[in-house]
């Protein structure tokens, strides 16, 4: 049990009460000084004189529990759960109360089906050359028309900021250097997505990076013929993530998290236009100045020049 730091009788206060009695204080005086009853004072005095010098809180659990489940029963519950039986099914099979089985499963950490199997190991990879693979993704952002409830408390007359539509943040991140190119576009359709791809390829090309592969999820724009034709014309191979495994495209996902935390939701904006101007400034800072933990504290631009053998 956690005792509040300003409580009248912390373990140290209890010891002080007993020490005052040993110094000649009466129980009534010591208890009054400690803000407790004489009965409580005698309880701490008795524990102290039996050898307990810390006077810490004891567990409230009973010393004996006649109805406690045997270890064999608990093991049997665990076995049935690992066979993917539900809590009620286990209770019926073993003749136990559902609440009892549920308590045991929570205690064992088996109350959720996702906990029955170990998590797949994290497989980290990094391409050797800039442009060997870029990661593409899109994040939907609500348009802004005044400061919303994220920064202002809810109240009468507060602007709800609803129904203004969406902006779409398109990102392209180089796997080796983490260099990122972004644009905020009015849609996530194939026309805007393909146009963004072409501009991203041109931007990387001006930095001396030739894109060989592009990884995307299975969004409709990425599966379009227009997008495929643009990649083919650029001589780049299209790689798609497996369904429901966004971690495969983790570098783009992680970059978007940084965008949201450090730019999109970092401060209040009066309008979407103001937010867009801030995006360009933040993205430049990300590429040129901001240290990146995944590349030994270098900025993406520094990492790019190191990989390309340029002197900066």
N, C-alpha and C positions, 0 to 999 in steps of 0.2 A: 504494500500500500504506500502511495506517495503522500507524505505529510507536507502541508503547505509550509513554506519557509517562514511565515509569520505566525504560525500556530502557537497558542499559549504553551502547549506541552509537546514539543518535539522530543526526540530521544535525549537530546542534550538537556532540555528543560526538566525531564523526568529525573535524570541523574543529579541535576542541581538540587531538586527537591529533596532527594534522599540524602545528599551530602549536607544540606542544611540541618536535617534532623540529626545526623551524626555529629554535627557541630553543637548540638544542644537546643535547636529550635523545637518548639512543640509542634505536634502534627497539625493542630488547628492553625497556627501561625504560618507554617510552611505551605499548607494547602491553600490558605487565603492568598499568600504571595504568588502562588502558581496559578491561581484562578480556577482551582478544581475543588471537589468535595474531599472531605476527610476519608471517605470510603475509597476514592480513587487513589489518594495518597498512600493509604495502607496497602493497596494492591501493588503499587510500584515499589514500596518499601519491602514487601514480602518477596517480590521477584529479585530485587537487588541482593537481599540477604541470603537467597538460595544460590547465588553465584552468577546471576545474569547482570553483568556490568554495563551492557549496552542499552538495555531497556527499549529495544526496537519493537515495532509492531509485529505481532505473530499472525500467521495465516488464520483466517476464520474457518477454514475447512475442518470438518470433524476428524478426530483421530481415528475413529472406527466408522465404517460404513457397511453395515451388514448386507445391503442390497447392491453393492458395487458389482459390476460385471466382472467375471473371471477373465483372465488373460486369454484363455482359449476362445471365449465368446467374442472378444474384441478382435482377435485374429481371424475368426470366422467371418465377422462383418467385413473386415478388410478384404478377405478373399473373394467374397461375393461381390463386393463393390468393384473389384478389379475385373470381374466378369461382366461389368457394366450393368449390373442390376440397380434399379432405383432404390432409394431409401425405403419407401413403402413396401416394395417387393421383398427387400431384405427383412424388414420387420415381420412381415407375414410368414416368411420361410422359417424364421428363428423363433417366432412366438414372442416378439418383443414389442414394446411401444414404439410408435413412429418417432416420438420425441427423443427417446433414448438412442435410437439408431442415428437420428440426425445429429445429436450431440456428439456421438462417437465419431461420426464421419467428419464433422468440423474439427474435432480435436486431432484427428489423423491427417487433416489436410486433404481429404478425399471427397469433400462435399460438392465439388464441381467436376463435371466430366472432363473438362480440359486439364484437370490436375492428375488424371489417371495415367497419362503418358508423358514422358519427359519432353521438354521443349527441344525442338531441333537445334543442333549446334549452330552458332553464328558463324557463317562462312564469309570472311572478309576478303575482298579482292581489290586490286588496283592495277590498272593498265600501265604499261611501261612508257608508252609514247603519248604525247599530246595528240588528240584527234583520233586515237585508236578507237575510242568510244565516247560519245556524248550521251547524256541522259536528258530526255525531254519529258516535261510534265506540265499540267495546267491546274491552277488553283482559282476557284470561284470566290470573288470578294463582293460583298454588298456595296452598292453605290452609296455615297455619303451626301446627305443634305442636312447639315447641322450636326452637332455633337450628340451622340446617342448615349444609351444607358451604361455602356461599358465604362465611361468616364464620369457620368453624372448620375446621382441617385434618382431613382424613379420618383415621380411626384406629379401632381395635377399640372397639366399644361406642358409637360416635358415632351419634346419631339420624339416620337417612337422610331423614326428612321426606317420605316417599313414601306415596301412597295415602290422603291426607286429603281429597281432593276439590279443588274450585276455587271461588274467588271471582271475580266479574266486575265489572270497573271500567267503568262507563258514563260517558261524557263528552259534554258539549255545549259547544262553543266558538263564541263570536260572531266572525264573520269581521272585522268592522271594528274592534272594541275588544279582541279576544282574551280577553274576559271568559269564564270557564269555570265550569260547574256540573257536579259529579260526584257519583256515588253508587256504593257497592259493594253489589251485589245477588247473590242466590244463583244466578241463572241468566241466560242470554242469550236466553231464549225470548221469544215475542211478548208474553206478558202482562207480564213484568217490563220489557221494552224499551218497550212502549207506556205503562206506568205511569210509567216514568222520563221519557219524552217529555212527558207531561202535567205532571209536577212541574217539569221544566225550563222549559216554556213559562210556567208560573205564576211561577216564580222570576224569569225575565227580565221578565215583565210587571210585577212589583212594582217593578222598577228603571226602569220607563218604556220598556222595549224591546218592541216588537211584532214577532214573528217572521213574516217573509214567506216564507222558503224554508228548507228543511232538506236538507242534503246527507248522504247515507249511502253505504256500500258496498252490495253486493248480497246481504248476509246474509239468511237465511230470515226472521228476525224483522222486518227492514225491508221485506220483500216481502209481509208478511202483510196480510190485509184489516183486521185490528184496528188495525194501525199506520196504514194508509191512511185509515181512518175517523177516527182521532184527528187526523191532519193536516188532513183536510177540514173537520172541525168547528172547528179553530183558524183556518181560512182560509189555511193555509200550503201552498205548493207543494213537492212532493217531487222532489228531484234526485238521481239515482244516478250514482256514478262509473262510468267504463268498466271492464270486467273487466280484472283484472291491472294496474291503474294506480293504486296507492294514493296516489301523489303528487298526484292530483287532489283528494284529501281531506287535503292536506298539513298544514293547520293543526291538525286533530285528531290526526294522526299525530305531529306535532312536539310537541304538548302531552303526549301519552302518553309520548314519550321523556323529557321533562322530569320527568314523574311518576315514572317508573321510576328515573331517575338521582338525583333529589333527595328522593324520598320512599320508594318501595317497596323499593329496594335501597340506600338511603343508610346505613342502620344496621340492626343485628339486632333482630328483634322476637321476643318469647316466644310470641305468639299472633296469630291473625288479628284478634281484637278490638283488641289493642294497635295493630296496623297500621292498622285502620280509624279509630281515634281520631286517630292521627297524620295520616291523610289529610285529615281535616277541618281540622286546624290548618295543614297545608301549603297546602291549597287557598285558605284565607283569606289567607295570606301572599302567595300567587301573585296573587290578585286585587287586594289592597289595597296591598302594599308592594313586592314583588319587581319590579325594573325589567325591562322586556321589550325585547330588542334589536330586535325587528321593529317597534316603535312608538316609536322614538326615545328609549328608556330610560324611558318612562313606565310606570306600573303600568296594568293593564287598567281598573281603576276610574277612574283619572285620565283615561285616554283616552276612556272612556265619557262622563264628565261634560263633557269638552271637545267631543265630538261632539254631545252633547245641548244644549250651551250652558248647563250648570248651573254655578253658582259653588260652589267647595268651599274 
